[in-house]
Amino acid sequence: MQSDIERKEKVSVDFATLENSANGYDGDVSPITAYEILSHDGAANLVDVRTSAEWAFVGVPDVSSLNHETKFISWQIFPEMSLNEDFINMLEVAIPNKTPPVLFLCRSGARSASAARIAKANGYEASFNIAGGFEGDANSEHHRGGVNGWKSDNLPWVQQ
């Protein structure tokens, strides 16, 4: 996997140049940019906000080679898909330091944008959405994982 990443164009991340999103968080980053942030900033955090079913059946990002640990905090509770009312409390326990970058990931980038927005509103200073998410948009055959997103960008992931 590492060789696939190295073949992609390297992204230089300068937080001062990232455009502040009008959506209430610090902006959208591509999966490759998120991986670059994690590889260069030991204090950065990756939070996967998908459901336990998605983690179990679809796979999860693997950032262990970067000496990072993905935080798993569902935005919605499976199977009802009700909002996780404890999301912020769980986030504050998992990531008490609100200064370093927090990168939120879901299936396609919608739930993670909501999570980034609420984190920003609760004091997280650098709250980013990973656009395209883990699986990305569906292709013409309604399959995910090949158009865009973490998997499509050949970033490390594992099946739990």
C-alpha positions as CSV (number, residue, x, y, z in Angstrom):
1,M,0.0,0.0,0.0
2,Q,2.7,2.5,0.9
3,S,4.1,2.4,-2.7
4,D,0.7,3.3,-4.1
5,I,0.6,6.3,-1.8
6,E,4.1,7.4,-2.7
7,R,3.2,7.3,-6.4
8,K,0.5,9.8,-5.9
9,E,1.3,13.5,-6.0
10,K,2.5,14.6,-2.6
11,V,0.3,17.3,-1.0
12,S,1.9,20.0,1.0
13,V,-0.4,21.0,3.8
14,D,-0.4,24.5,5.1
15,F,-3.3,25.2,7.5
16,A,-3.0,28.9,7.0
17,T,-3.9,28.5,3.3
18,L,-6.9,26.1,3.8
19,E,-10.0,28.1,3.1
20,N,-12.3,28.5,6.1
21,S,-15.6,26.8,5.2
22,A,-18.8,28.7,5.3
23,N,-20.3,25.4,6.5
24,G,-19.2,25.9,10.1
25,Y,-16.0,23.9,10.1
26,D,-12.5,24.4,8.8
27,G,-12.9,22.9,5.4
28,D,-12.9,19.8,3.3
29,V,-9.7,17.8,2.6
30,S,-9.2,14.9,0.3
31,P,-8.4,11.5,1.7
32,I,-4.8,11.9,0.5
33,T,-4.4,15.3,2.1
34,A,-5.9,13.8,5.4
35,Y,-3.3,11.0,5.2
36,E,-0.5,13.5,4.6
37,I,-1.7,15.6,7.6
38,L,-1.6,12.4,9.8
39,S,1.8,11.4,8.4
40,H,3.3,14.8,9.3
41,D,1.5,15.8,12.5
42,G,1.8,13.4,15.4
43,A,-0.9,15.3,17.3
44,A,-3.5,15.1,14.5
45,N,-6.6,12.8,15.0
46,L,-8.7,10.7,12.7
47,V,-12.2,10.1,13.8
48,D,-14.4,7.5,11.9
49,V,-18.0,8.5,12.5
50,R,-19.6,5.6,10.6
51,T,-21.7,2.9,12.3
52,S,-20.4,-0.3,14.0
53,A,-21.9,-2.3,11.1
54,E,-19.9,-0.2,8.5
55,W,-16.7,-0.7,10.5
56,A,-17.3,-4.5,10.7
57,F,-18.5,-5.1,7.1
58,V,-16.9,-2.4,5.0
59,G,-13.5,-2.0,6.7
60,V,-11.7,0.8,8.5
61,P,-8.7,3.1,7.7
62,D,-5.4,1.8,8.9
63,V,-3.1,4.6,10.1
64,S,-1.1,2.4,12.5
65,S,2.0,2.7,10.3
66,L,1.8,6.5,11.0
67,N,1.8,5.8,14.7
68,H,-1.9,7.0,14.9
69,E,-5.0,5.3,16.2
70,T,-8.3,5.8,14.5
71,K,-11.0,6.9,17.0
72,F,-14.3,5.2,16.3
73,I,-17.3,7.4,17.4
74,S,-20.6,6.8,15.5
75,W,-22.5,9.9,14.5
76,Q,-25.6,7.7,14.2
77,I,-26.5,4.6,16.1
78,F,-27.1,1.4,14.1
79,P,-29.7,0.0,13.3
80,E,-32.2,2.9,14.1
81,M,-29.8,5.5,12.6
82,S,-30.7,7.9,15.3
83,L,-28.3,10.7,16.1
84,N,-25.7,9.8,18.8
85,E,-26.6,12.2,21.6
86,D,-23.4,11.4,23.3
87,F,-21.2,12.2,20.3
88,I,-19.5,15.3,21.7
89,N,-19.0,13.7,25.2
90,M,-17.4,10.7,23.5
91,L,-15.3,13.0,21.3
92,E,-14.1,15.0,24.3
93,V,-13.1,11.8,26.2
94,A,-11.3,10.4,23.1
95,I,-9.6,13.8,22.2
96,P,-9.5,16.1,25.2
97,N,-6.9,18.4,23.5
98,K,-9.0,20.7,21.2
99,T,-6.0,22.3,19.5
100,P,-4.6,19.7,17.0
101,P,-6.3,18.9,13.7
102,V,-9.3,16.5,13.8
103,L,-10.1,14.8,10.6
104,F,-13.6,13.3,10.4
105,L,-14.4,10.4,8.1
106,C,-17.7,8.7,7.1
107,R,-18.8,6.7,4.1
108,S,-19.1,9.6,1.6
109,G,-18.4,12.8,3.5
110,A,-21.9,13.9,4.6
111,R,-22.1,12.6,8.2
112,S,-18.4,13.6,8.7
113,A,-19.2,17.2,7.6
114,S,-21.9,17.3,10.3
115,A,-19.5,15.9,12.9
116,A,-16.8,18.5,11.9
117,R,-19.4,21.2,12.2
118,I,-20.5,20.2,15.7
119,A,-16.9,19.7,16.8
120,K,-16.0,23.2,15.7
121,A,-19.0,24.6,17.5
122,N,-17.7,22.8,20.7
123,G,-14.3,24.3,20.6
124,Y,-12.2,22.0,18.3
125,E,-9.9,24.5,16.6
126,A,-9.0,22.6,13.5
127,S,-12.0,20.5,12.5
128,F,-12.0,19.0,8.9
129,N,-14.2,16.8,6.8
130,I,-12.6,14.2,4.6
131,A,-14.5,14.8,1.3
132,G,-15.4,11.5,-0.4
133,G,-15.2,9.6,2.8
134,F,-14.1,6.0,3.1
135,E,-16.1,4.6,0.2
136,G,-16.9,7.7,-1.9
137,D,-19.6,8.1,-4.4
138,A,-21.4,5.3,-6.1
139,N,-20.4,4.4,-9.7
140,S,-22.8,3.8,-12.6
141,E,-23.4,0.3,-11.2
142,H,-24.2,1.7,-7.7
143,H,-21.0,0.3,-6.2
144,R,-18.8,2.4,-3.9
145,G,-15.1,2.3,-3.4
146,G,-13.9,2.9,-6.9
147,V,-14.8,6.5,-7.8
148,N,-13.3,8.5,-4.9
149,G,-12.7,8.2,-1.2
150,W,-10.1,6.5,1.0
151,K,-10.4,3.1,-0.6
152,S,-10.3,4.5,-4.2
153,D,-7.1,6.5,-3.3
154,N,-5.5,3.2,-2.3
155,L,-4.9,4.4,1.2
156,P,-4.3,1.7,3.9
157,W,-7.4,0.0,5.3
158,V,-8.2,-3.3,7.0
159,Q,-11.3,-5.5,7.4
160,Q,-12.2,-5.9,11.1
